Amino acid sequence: MALGKTRYLQEKYDEALEVLEAIVKENSSNVAAYDWLSKTYEAMGELDKAQQMVDIGVAKSPKSLIRQRKLAQLAYKNNDLDKAQSAFENAIQVGQHSCYKQADDYNSLAKTLIDANKDDAAMNVVSMINKDFKNDVNAEMVAAITAGMVHTHKGDEQAANESLDSALKLFNHNPNDLSSDAALELTDLCLTSGREDAASEIAKNLIKNNHEDIALIEKTKKIYSDAGKSDVGSEIIESSKKEVVNINNDGARLLKEGKLEESIELFMKAARAMPGNIIVNINAAYSIMMQMQKTGKIKKYSPRAEAYLEHVHKIDPSNKKYHDLTDMLQQIIIKAKAKAA
């Protein structure tokens, strides 16, 4: 299995397929191998085969929310709306008591139903979101966005604008509580409704928090392209990416010049504005750790560094820099305590 994963990560997809197919041939119960076969076929652009592989995995492990969600997403991409609907419904059912439960799955189900011209069923999904998620700002926004999508499809302009107003009001008060997928849907809804300024603000916030996420950037480009505003979308994406790069470059320069407090202040300010940006949070933690190393003030700086690292871990548990800096932080603390002893 490890070799298959390695070949996949090296983008040697033909070799990955060879390894993974041999594994399932030898042991057809290896569900994880079907997951990686699906990922490999998807990376190769063979979405039908990717769906087939994850479908096999779901048949063997139907209570996996992650697999049900992936099957639904692939089926939707393949315009297999019946399969997408059933898989999203299964994902929602399986996820009722799961830590992986997401309001985005409900929105995706509604989107599938809208595409199948089942507007009443899609509107019922809004009620499901409100029922299944309590005191959840993201879910509240997703419910308003979903309602706006349904009303737009039905041609009810007044109701669509009212739902969009509700979603935008919530977003303006909680811009960083909205999931990336929902933010894309809200951007699309704003463009469809002629609210270009609102769409721009949402897209800028989205890109600045995810400036290295190629898949998300491509989705943003497509939304603007489909709206006939490719140039506008490209300008928003490039200016937002440039802003983040400039901040990181300025912070790195300050670090190099030994201006640690200024670097910390810069990155902390950036992290408040872009809490979802992994690199900004990593750099904030690193700047603080350098100051710890210089001053030996563990109690003052350690909690701050740990907070930024934990935020990175929450976003991306497998992030290598998180693990490297966590180890580095422990070494700094150990050395500082030994020196003080």
C-alpha positions, 0 to 999 in steps of 0.5 A: 500500500505504501508504495502505491501511495508514494507513486500517487504522491509522485504523480506516477499514476500508471505505476500507482495503478499497477501497485494498487490493482495488484493489492485488490486482486490479492485482497478484495477486502482492502477498502483503503486500496479502493480509496487510493485507486479512486484518487488515482483515477480522479487525478488522471481525469478518469472520473467514471473509473474513480466513481466505480472504485469508490462505489466498491469501497462504499459497498464494502464499508457503507457506514463511512461518511468520508466514502459516501461523501466522495461517492456523491461528489464524483457522481455529481461531477459525472452528472449521475444525479440519482447516485449523487442524491442517494450518496449525499443522503447516505452521507447525511444519515451516517454523519448524524453523530459524526465529528465529520458532519458538515452543513456543506453535504446538505447544500450539495444534496440541495444542489443535486436536487435543483439540477434534477428539477426537484425544487421542493425537495431541495427546499426541504433540505433548508429545514433539515439544516436548521433542524440538524445544526444548532448554534452553528454560524456556518450552517446558518449561512449555508441554510440561507445560501441554499434557500437562495439557490432554490429560489433563484432556480424557481425564478422567485427573485424577491425570495432569492434576494431576501435569502441572499441578504440574510447570507451576506449579513451573516457573512459580513459579521462572520467572514471567516466562519464560512466554509470554502465550499459554501463561500464558493456557492455564495460567490456564485449566487452573488454573481448570478444576482448581479452583486459583483461587489459582494462577490468580490469581497467573498472571493478575496477573503476566500483566496487570501485564506487559501492562496496556495489551494490550486483546486479552490482557485480553479473553482473560483476561476470557473465561477467567474468564467461561467458568469462571463467575468473571467478578467475580473476573477483573474484580477481578484485571484492575482491581487489576493495572492500577491497580498499574501505573498507580500506579507510573508516576504515582509515578515521573512525580511524582518526575521532576517534583519533580527526585528523579531517583535515587528515580524511577530506583530506583522504575522499576528495581524495577518493571522487575525485577518486570514485565520484560515491561511496555513502559511501565515499561521506557520510564520506567526508561530515561527516568529514567536519561537525565534523570540522565545529562543532569543529571550528565553521567555517561555511562559510569555511566548509558548502559549502563543506559538502553541495556539497558532500551531494548533490552528494549523493542525485543525486545518490540516492535521497532516501538515509537515511544517506543523509537525516540524515546528511542534518538535522544534518548539519542544526542543526550545522549551527543553533547552530553555528550562535546562539553561534556567536550572 
